[in-house]
Amino acid sequence: MPQSRIKFHIKDKGVLKKDQELFKKDNRLFLKEQELFLKCLVLFYRCRESVSYHFVEVSSFMRISYEEKA
């Protein structure tokens, strides 16, 4: 069965640059949303006395590590 290939050629390089800028903005927005979600998660679990949470910085976003109290 023959395979078809589609090739795209962008003639206007300005369009490509605009798309790259939009992607960067969208990616930053995603990281901010992820950070907000993690903060909300920490606030939720801090209400529980059995678990102690602290933040560990990882590149441009946060990761949660935790220890259970004995």
Secondary structure as UniProt FT lines:
FT   HELIX           13..46
FT   TURN            49..50
FT   STRAND          51..58
FT   TURN            59..60
FT   STRAND          61..68
//
